[in-house]
Amino acid sequence: MIRVLLVDDQELVRSGFRIILESEPDIEIVGEAANGIEAVALAADTAPDVVCMDVEMPEMNGIEAARRILAASADGAAPAILILTTFGHDEYLFDALAAGVSGFLLKASRAEQLIDAVRTLERGEALLGPAVTRAVMTRAAASEAPSASAATGTATGVAERVEAHAQTAGLTEREREVLALVAEGRSNGEIAQALFLGEATVKTHVSNLLQKMGARDRIQLIVWAHTGEGS
């Protein structure tokens, strides 16, 4: 059973998430919090596997709450934290990544996407949805030299960083190809289809990339590829 803690200052939002998640036989809601302070306390009391966390809340925001929850779980039993946000709040992205969250999902996502996200994080994987990946790419484009368009500058910067790290970290040609697709926010299944590989083989390549690059999860791989930061 996947134990989930819901954190949002709007009761109606929490109720909606509860209805969606409790419709699944393998998911149990172990608590609800209306602000970050309550979330930190409940996380300690209920030991959830996944925390679904809003960002903008009274008393303590979701990023600070995530930081405190993870810091208090230094024994390796830390929950995975899924940030649920509204479109346009990209300014929180890098602070949340630095805090150690495991995934991002828009509140407007479909019910099955929320369910899949909870299961993905419970398995120890990270989740960075396409909308959030685009935010990373936009931020990277803004920091590129103005000699090219934003899109071209971003693609060039990513390619250069992948190539440079391939040389210093000893990445194979296949690992280089996998990293480039991870940087686009593609799932293991999508990468397998693009490269005509088995999904288990792709998972092995991603694991090797994490180890060689010293990254915590694929979110750090994406952030590094687009910004040069995070690993």
N, C-alpha and C positions, 0 to 999 in steps of 0.2 A: 504494500500500500504506500502510495506517495503522499507524504504529509505536507500540506501547503498552508502557509500563513498569508492572509490577504491584508494589504496595507493601503488604505486610501481614505482621504478625509470626507469623501462623499459616500454616504450609506447606500444610496441607490446603485452606485458603481460596484461597491463590494457585493451587494445582493445579486447583481447580474453575473459577476464573476463566480460567485458561489453556486448559483444555479447551473451555470455552464460546466464547471469543474466537477460538481457532485453528481452530475449525470453519468460520470464515468466510474465504473466499478473499481478501478485501481487508484482513485484519487480521493483523499480525505482532507477536508478543511479543518485545521486544528485550532484556528483562532482568527480574529479580525482586529485590526488596529486602525485608529483614525488619525494618528500622527506618528512621527518618528520616535518620539519618546516611548509611546506605547509599544511600538514595533520592537524596539531593542529589548524591552522587558519581556514581551511575549515570546520573542525568539529564544530567549534564555530559558523560559519556562516550558515551552512546548517542543523544542528541538525539531523544527520543521526541516524537511528535505529541500523545499523550494519556498522562497519568499517572493510574492508578487507585489512589487513596491511602486507606489506613485512617487513623483518627484516633488511637486509643489504641495506642501502640507504645512499647517500651523505648528508652532512650537519647535519642530525639528524637521528639516526636509529629508527626502528619501535618500539623497546621496550621503549625507552625514550619518543617517541611520544605518545605511548599508556599511559604511566604513566602520562604525562601532560594532555592528553585529559580527562582521568578519574578524575584527581585532579581538573580540571576546571569544572567538572560536579557534584560537591558535593551535589547538590540539589536533587539528585535522578533521574535525567533525563540523566544519562550517557549512551552513546551508548555501545552496546556489541562489543567487538573487537575480530575478527577472524584473527589469525596469519597464513599467508600463507608462507610456507617455503619449501626449497628443502631438499631432503634426506641427512642426515649426519650433519645437523646443530643442533645436540642435545644440544650443549653447551648453546644455548639460552633458553632452555626449562624452567629452574627454575627461571631465571631472569624474563622471561615473566609471569610466574605464579605469582611471587611476585608483578609484576606490576599490576595484576588484570585482565589480558586478560580472555576471556570467552571460547576460543576454538583454536584448532590447526588443520591445514589441510595441507597435502603435495600439492605442486603446480602440481604434476603429477597426482593428483586425477581425477576421471572421472567428467564430467560436472554435472551429477546428484548429485554427492557427494557435490560439491560446492553449488548447489542450496539448497539441504537439509540442509547443514550446516548453510546457511544464515537464513533459516526459523527456524531452531532449536534455534539459538541464539536470534532471534527476539522474540521468545516465552519466553525468560528468562531462557532457559536451557543452560547447558554447553556442550561442545563437545571436547572429547579427543580421537582422532582416534587410531586404533590399533597400528600403527607404532609409535606414540608418547607414548602410554602406554608401548610399549616394551622398549622405551628409558628410561622411568622412572624405569622399572624393571631392566634394565642393570645397571643404576646408583646405584640402591639399592643393586644389587648383588655385585658390586665392593666395597661397604662399609661394606659388611657382613664379619664376622669372617672367616678366611681361612680354617676352619676345615671341610668345606663341599664344594661341587661344587657350582658354581655361581647360577645355577638354583635351586638346593636344598636349598641353603642358603637363596635365595630370598623367596621361598615358605614358609620356616620355619619362616623367619622374619615376613612375612605378617601374617601368622597364629598366631604367638605370639602377634603381635600388635593388631590384631582384638580381640583376647581373652582377652588381658589386658584391652582394651577399653570397651569391652562388660561388664566387671565387674565394672569399674569405672563410666561408663556413663549409666549403667542400660539398656543395649541393650537386647532385647528379643532374643530368639533362632532364630526366623525368621529374625529379623533385622541383626543378625550376618551372616546368610546365604546370605542375600541380599548384605551386605557390602563386603563379600568375592568375590561375582560376579561383583559388581561395580569395585572392585580393579583390575579385569581382563579386564576392559574396555568394559564390555558388556552393551548393551542398555537395556532400560526398557522392550522392547519386548522380547529380548533374555533371560533376567532374568525371565520373566513371563513364558516362555516356559520351562526353565530349572527347575523351582520350581512348575510348574503346577498351576500358579496363574493367575488372571486377570491382565492386564497391569495397570489398575487403582489402584489395590491393591499394585502393586510394586511401583507405583508413590507415594502412601501414605507412604510406608515403607521408601523410599528414603528421602522424606520430613522429616520424623521423625528422620532419621539418621542425616540429616543436622542440625536439631534443637538440638539434643542431643550432637552432637560433636562440635557444634559451627562453622561449616564449611559454607563457602559462597556458594559453589556449589559442584557438584559431582567431578569436577577436584580436589578440595582440598581433598575430600575423597580418591581419587586414590593416590594422592601424599602422604597423611598421611599414608595410608596403606602400601605403599612401602618404605617410607623413614622415617616415624615418624615425618615429618615436614609438615607445611602448614595449620594446623587448629589451 
